[in-house]
Amino acid sequence: MKNIISLLFVSVFIFSCSDKKDGKNPLPKIEELSSQDSLLKNQLPDTITGENHSMIMDMILGKPKYQIKSIGILVYDGVNDLDFMGPRYVFGQSGVRPKLIALKPGTFKTVMGVEIVPDVVYDSIDHLDILVIPGGFKGTIETSYDEKLLAWIRMIDKTTIYTSSVCTGGWILGATGLLKGKKASTNWYREEEFLKKYGALPGDERYTKDGKYWTSAGVTAGMDMAIAIINENWGEKYAQGVMLDMEYDPAPPIQGGTPDNTGWLVKWMMKSMYDAGVNPLIDSLEQFKKINK
Amino acid sequence: MKNIISLLFVSVFIFSCSDKKDGKNPLPKIEELSSQDSLLKNQLPDTITGENHSMIMDMILGKPKYQIKSIGILVYDGVNDLDFMGPRYVFGQSGVRPKLIALKPGTFKTVMGVEIVPDVVYDSIDHLDILVIPGGFKGTIETSYDEKLLAWIRMIDKTTIYTSSVCTGGWILGATGLLKGKKASTNWYREEEFLKKYGALPGDERYTKDGKYWTSAGVTAGMDMAIAIINENWGEKYAQGVMLDMEYDPAPPIQGGTPDNTGWLVKWMMKSMYDAGVNPLIDSLEQFKKINK
């Protein structure tokens, strides 16, 4: 609701115009409200003005569980477009501007080839309240072998209120050792094998919460997880505001989206193709690791 | 599946290694398949190789209804991050690289403040098979008054197989006059009023198809619409491949995402805040239009 909050400040001088034009903007009649909202409504003034809007927002939305002051989302060449843009959008409504944290200066390219300007390079960041580690494909595997970055993630994790990963971002978070013994979710592709590799326990959920660690299944599950964190920290009304802004009432046109809901041949084709990219890359990186031990 | 297809080319030399390592990658046993897939399986070779992979993909996925050679997504300062990145990701798997088409040279900033490098400026494009017009907030309203751009959209529309809009992108498409008398969907916010303004009929759907015109509800509905177009043009197996890649089996953590599913106070708060931004902007743009007639 970041843009909404800024709008509210704009409204300081705007409401006078819109008042003239549309008349007052009254609160709903008591009979239009749930009993809980009715109680709240009785404590609210009749109209939003420049003076009372933040008070009204606080009264409607309530206060967050933790005061979040910094949100960082890791980005790198080959990051999955929606793995980071989903949470970037959801957390962008928290009132804190999430930073896109890159591995190196300059733009980065998503797995789909979109070129984006990051906000900052990771080694200049030493604290985050929320860390999000998105996934991807080959670039994610390479990143999961970057020991300097893994050390930075461990350091940042000591400062976080929430540490999270999306999709195969769990392969990076897992490589830090932080998922050892924790329940976690990750992309459907060879899920069990990768969780085992990092000593994590299968969460078998769209997103899994284990203490401050939140991990999601593939790509679009990152949006569900981010909204769930908004719901947990900022409350249900805040999450409802974000979901209404996103008109997030999803309706996939056909059945699919999980291995169980997908035809065998398509599932087989997808796994074969992922294997073709993943296997030789992991082989060569493990080889390099051995040589440099 | 663009990245998957590229993976397949990589696989030309890779499968030999992974064959050694994992043994052959056999097709499923007949009893694991649906009757329809069984028939198909009987015509397929037993393993994917560098030589037969594109044939196998064609046999599994089938041929598209129309050969799509160009996809363009309009972008501008203030475009909603997910309105364009959702379809950009989905259509990025079609085998055609969607172009982000900007209003002017240089980077653009999303409504959430992400800085992105577009592929091309619109006046250098004179043909598209698929045009996507994403929405946003204030930037979208301003764009819907850009007569030079509206003329370009009308010109491009003469060349398209699919013309589509996401969210308030319908306000831009509507401003071209192309939605007159057509059923359409747009963002929930003052939906009826804006459809009426552009002479469109309420589709009352998550996304609405009227001939070659596809229009979606707010933000995340653009993903459902893009997958539905993949399903329509590339077929159900292709759409299932895309949905599995996205692990698109959405599970919102709480009820919400539509005005009807949202508490009255939150709904009232959101609309009041949108009004505060929209009303004075439209007033001044209409004023300017009158003066310059």
Interface residues (C-beta under 8 A of the other chain):
Chain A: K2 N3 I4 L7 L8 V10 S11 I14 F15 C17 S18 K21 D22 N25 L27 P28 E32 L33 S34 D37 L40 K41 I48 I56 M57 I60 D81 L82 M85 G86 R88 Y89 G92 R97 L100 T107 V111 M112 G113 V114 E115 I116 V117 F137 C167 N187 W188 R206 A217 G218 V219 T220 A221 M223 D224 I227 A228 N231 E236 K237 A239 Q240 G241 M243 L244 D245 M246 E247 Y248 D249 P250 A251 P252 P253 I254 Q255 G256 G257 T258 P259 N261 T262 G263 W264 L265 V266 K267 W268 M269 M270 S272 M273 Y274 D275 A276 G277 N279 P280 D283
Chain B: K2 N3 I4 L7 L8 V10 S11 I14 F15 C17 S18 K21 D22 N25 L27 P28 E32 L33 S34 D37 L40 K41 I48 I56 M57 I60 D81 L82 M85 G86 R88 Y89 G92 R97 L100 T107 V111 M112 G113 V114 E115 I116 V117 F137 C167 N187 W188 R206 A217 G218 V219 T220 A221 M223 D224 I227 A228 N231 E236 K237 A239 Q240 G241 M243 L244 D245 M246 E247 Y248 D249 P250 A251 P252 P253 I254 Q255 G256 G257 T258 P259 N261 T262 G263 W264 L265 V266 K267 W268 M269 M270 S272 M273 Y274 D275 A276 G277 N279 P280 D283
